[in-house]
Amino acid sequence: MPPSDHFFPARDDATVAERPALERIDRLVASAEIVINALPWLDGVGAKIGKLAAKLEEVVDADPDAAIAAVHLMHAHRYSAAHAVNMGILCYLTARRLKLPDSQRRSILCAALSCNASIQRLQDELKNQFDPPTPEQMKEMRAHPDKSVDFLRRTGVNDEVWLRIVAQHHERPDGCGYPGGLTTEAIGEDALMVGLADRYAACVSPYDDDRVASSASQGLGEVFRDPSYADFEALVASFIKELTLFPPGSFVRLDDDVEALVVRRTSDSMCPLVAVIGDDLEASPPALRSTLPSEIVESVSGHAIDPAYRRLW
């Protein structure tokens, strides 16, 4: 039986605005999970995803540092839903930095939320599968951009920019992408943005087993060191400048050999505000510590933390 159409319950806006930022983002991911699960049965898919996009813009604008932290820390929901929202957060922040028109920015955001519409179950399987993808899984993966476009068209989406981005989000400037093997001249920069967000979010997302997620610096290295993006310097620079080398929600090791959680960016991208892991959690919230460029030794892989640290956002 199709799920209920009431994905976004009535609310007291004043009460919602007072909730901690991470709680608001967590509720957004919960809504996204319901919408994504229900896509095959929905009427008005475009409107539902558009409403989700508008809510995402609202929560990111309210606290961008919390939104970036959520990309690195909040993975309690189905991977396919959390990943879609994480991609949306990264794309919205990058598009905003590039000062793209509102209409294009909304199309990018809707594409980020829906580009994997045809493979959500496969995404969840692959995330926690030890073995490499099977030939059948790879075939489904390589076909999913076109299948997602077909699905979105059938359900009434007629925004051609949105649909083009979905079709191209796995293409690469060097022609090694899929499904069309397109090269630089044929790929939209907006589609490459969604592809960058997809790769970074997947890198830093933790697993449910003993495997270790990449650190933020490793994820950024996936973006920064890819020579095929040489013709898209402004896009790559905006993506990295928005996150910074030490994004909120990522973990670093300090020169006194303690581990810290990055909480806030500052005007100096090398000097974020951090909270030392293991500080007295009876404090409300845990104390923040300023850093100097020489104090951060390295970025380290993410892991589970005491829920009390959510009070930092």
C-alpha positions in Angstrom: 0.0 0.0 0.0 1.4 3.5 -0.9 2.8 5.5 2.0 0.9 8.5 3.4 1.3 11.7 1.5 1.9 13.7 4.7 5.7 13.8 4.8 6.1 17.1 6.5 3.9 17.3 9.6 2.4 20.6 10.8 4.8 22.5 13.0 5.1 25.5 15.2 7.8 27.5 13.3 9.0 29.3 16.4 9.5 26.0 18.2 11.3 24.5 15.2 13.6 27.5 14.8 14.6 27.1 18.5 15.7 23.5 18.0 19.5 22.8 17.9 20.8 22.9 14.4 21.9 19.3 14.2 18.4 18.2 15.4 16.8 20.2 12.6 19.1 18.5 10.1 18.4 15.1 11.6 14.7 15.7 11.1 15.3 16.8 7.5 17.1 13.5 6.8 14.2 11.6 8.4 11.8 13.4 6.1 14.1 12.7 3.1 14.2 9.0 4.1 10.4 8.9 4.0 10.2 10.7 0.6 13.0 8.5 -0.9 11.4 5.3 0.3 8.0 6.4 -1.1 9.2 7.7 -4.6 7.7 4.8 -6.6 4.3 5.5 -5.2 4.3 9.3 -5.0 2.2 11.7 -7.0 4.0 15.0 -7.7 7.5 13.8 -7.1 9.0 17.1 -8.4 7.0 19.1 -5.9 7.9 16.8 -3.0 11.6 17.0 -3.8 11.3 20.7 -4.3 9.8 21.1 -0.9 12.6 19.0 0.6 15.1 21.2 -1.2 13.6 24.4 0.2 13.8 23.0 3.7 17.4 22.0 3.2 18.2 25.6 2.1 16.6 26.9 5.2 18.5 24.7 7.7 21.8 25.3 5.9 21.4 29.0 5.8 20.6 29.0 9.5 23.9 27.3 10.5 26.3 26.4 7.6 28.9 25.0 10.0 26.3 22.6 11.5 25.3 21.5 8.1 28.9 20.7 7.2 29.3 18.9 10.5 26.2 16.8 9.7 27.9 15.6 6.5 30.7 14.1 8.6 28.8 13.0 11.7 25.1 12.2 11.1 24.6 8.7 9.7 21.9 7.1 11.8 19.5 6.9 8.9 19.5 4.8 5.8 22.6 5.5 3.8 20.7 6.4 0.6 18.7 9.1 2.4 21.6 10.5 4.4 23.8 10.6 1.3 21.2 12.4 -0.7 20.9 15.1 2.0 24.7 15.3 2.4 25.1 15.8 -1.4 22.5 18.5 -1.2 24.3 20.3 1.6 27.6 20.3 -0.2 26.1 21.4 -3.5 24.0 24.2 -2.0 27.0 25.7 -0.2 29.2 25.5 -3.3 26.5 27.0 -5.6 25.9 29.7 -3.1 29.7 30.5 -3.0 29.7 30.6 -6.8 26.7 33.0 -6.6 24.7 31.0 -9.1 21.2 32.2 -9.9 18.5 31.0 -7.6 16.8 28.9 -10.3 19.9 27.1 -11.2 20.8 26.5 -7.6 17.4 25.0 -6.9 17.8 22.7 -10.0 21.2 21.6 -8.7 19.8 20.9 -5.3 16.9 18.9 -6.6 19.2 16.9 -8.8 21.5 16.1 -5.9 18.5 14.8 -3.8 17.2 12.6 -6.6 20.1 11.6 -8.9 20.2 8.1 -7.3 16.4 7.6 -7.3 16.6 4.4 -9.3 19.3 2.7 -7.1 18.5 3.5 -3.5 18.3 -0.1 -2.4 21.6 -0.9 -4.3 23.3 2.0 -2.5 22.3 0.7 0.8 23.6 -2.8 -0.1 26.9 -1.6 -1.5 27.7 0.7 1.4 28.1 -2.3 3.8 29.2 -5.0 1.4 32.7 -6.2 2.0 33.1 -7.7 -1.5 33.6 -5.7 -4.6 30.4 -5.0 -6.7 29.3 -8.0 -8.7 29.0 -7.6 -12.5 25.2 -7.4 -12.1 25.6 -4.6 -9.5 28.1 -2.7 -11.7 25.7 -2.9 -14.7 22.9 -1.5 -12.6 25.2 1.2 -11.2 26.3 2.3 -14.7 22.8 2.4 -15.9 21.3 4.4 -13.0 21.7 8.0 -14.3 19.6 7.2 -17.4 17.1 5.2 -15.3 16.8 7.9 -12.7 16.0 10.5 -15.5 13.4 8.1 -17.0 11.8 7.7 -13.6 11.7 11.4 -12.8 10.2 12.2 -16.3 7.5 9.5 -15.8 6.6 11.1 -12.4 6.2 14.6 -13.9 9.6 16.3 -13.5 10.0 18.6 -16.5 12.9 20.8 -15.3 15.4 20.1 -18.1 18.4 21.5 -16.1 17.6 19.2 -13.2 17.2 16.2 -15.5 20.4 17.0 -17.4 22.4 17.1 -14.2 21.0 13.8 -13.1 22.0 12.3 -16.5 25.5 13.7 -16.3 26.4 13.4 -12.6 28.8 10.5 -13.1 30.4 11.8 -16.3 34.1 12.9 -16.0 35.9 15.6 -18.0 38.5 13.0 -19.2 35.8 10.8 -20.7 36.1 8.0 -18.1 32.7 8.6 -16.6 29.4 7.0 -17.4 26.9 6.3 -18.9 27.9 8.3 -22.0 31.7 8.7 -21.6 31.2 12.5 -22.2 34.2 14.9 -22.1 34.7 18.5 -20.9 32.8 20.3 -23.6 29.7 18.2 -23.2 29.3 18.1 -19.4 27.7 20.9 -17.4 29.7 22.4 -14.5 26.6 21.9 -12.4 26.6 18.2 -13.1 30.3 18.0 -12.1 29.4 19.8 -8.9 27.0 17.1 -8.0 29.6 14.4 -8.9 32.2 16.0 -6.6 29.7 16.2 -3.8 28.8 12.5 -4.4 32.4 11.4 -4.2 33.3 13.5 -1.2 30.2 12.5 0.8 30.8 8.8 0.1 34.4 9.1 1.2 33.8 10.5 4.6 30.6 8.5 5.4 31.3 5.8 8.1 30.5 2.2 7.7 28.3 0.0 10.0 31.2 -2.5 10.4 34.9 -2.3 11.3 36.0 -0.5 8.1 37.2 3.1 8.6 35.9 6.1 6.6 38.3 8.4 4.9 39.4 11.5 6.8 38.3 14.9 5.5 41.7 15.6 4.0 41.6 12.3 2.1 38.1 13.1 0.8 39.3 16.6 -0.3 42.3 15.0 -1.9 39.9 13.0 -4.1 38.7 16.3 -5.4 41.8 18.5 -5.4 44.3 16.0 -6.9 42.1 14.8 -9.8 43.8 16.3 -12.9 40.7 15.8 -15.1 39.1 18.8 -13.3 41.9 21.2 -14.4 39.5 23.2 -16.6 37.1 23.7 -13.7 39.3 25.5 -11.3 36.6 27.9 -10.0 34.3 24.9 -9.1 37.0 22.9 -7.3 38.3 26.0 -5.5 34.8 27.0 -4.3 34.1 23.4 -3.1 37.3 23.3 -1.1 37.2 26.9 0.2 33.6 26.3 1.5 34.6 23.2 3.4 38.2 24.3 4.3 41.0 21.8 5.0 39.5 21.1 8.4 35.7 21.1 8.0 33.3 21.2 10.9 32.5 17.7 12.0 35.9 16.3 11.0 38.6 15.1 13.4 42.1 16.3 13.8 45.1 15.5 15.9 46.8 18.4 17.7 50.5 18.9 18.5 50.0 17.8 22.1 48.8 14.4 20.7 45.2 14.9 21.6 42.3 14.3 19.2 39.8 17.1 18.6 36.5 17.6 16.8 36.4 20.6 14.5 33.3 22.7 15.4 33.5 26.1 13.6 35.3 27.6 10.7 37.0 30.9 11.3 38.3 33.7 9.0 41.6 31.8 8.9 40.8 28.5 7.2 43.8 26.9 9.0 42.7 27.9 12.5 39.2 26.4 13.2 37.6 26.2 16.6 37.8 22.7 18.0 36.5 20.7 21.0 39.0 18.3 22.5 37.7 14.7 22.6 37.4 13.6 26.2 36.8 17.0 27.7 34.4 17.1 30.6 31.0 16.5 29.0 29.2 17.8 32.1 30.0 21.2 30.6 27.2 22.6 28.5 28.3 22.6 25.8 31.8 21.1 25.8 34.4 23.9 25.7 35.7 25.3 22.5 39.4 25.8 21.9 41.0 28.2 19.4 43.9 26.8 17.3 47.0 28.1 15.6 48.2 26.9 12.2 51.1 25.0 13.8 48.8 23.2 16.3 47.0 20.9 13.9 49.2 18.0 13.0 46.9 16.0 10.8 43.3 15.2 9.8 42.2 11.8 11.1 39.4 9.4 10.2 36.0 9.9 11.6 34.3 7.7 14.2 31.5 7.6 16.6 31.4 10.2 19.4 29.5 10.8 22.6 26.1 12.2 21.6 26.8 15.1 24.0 29.0 16.6 21.4 25.9 17.3 19.3 25.3 20.2 21.7 28.1 22.0 20.0 25.8 22.9 17.1 
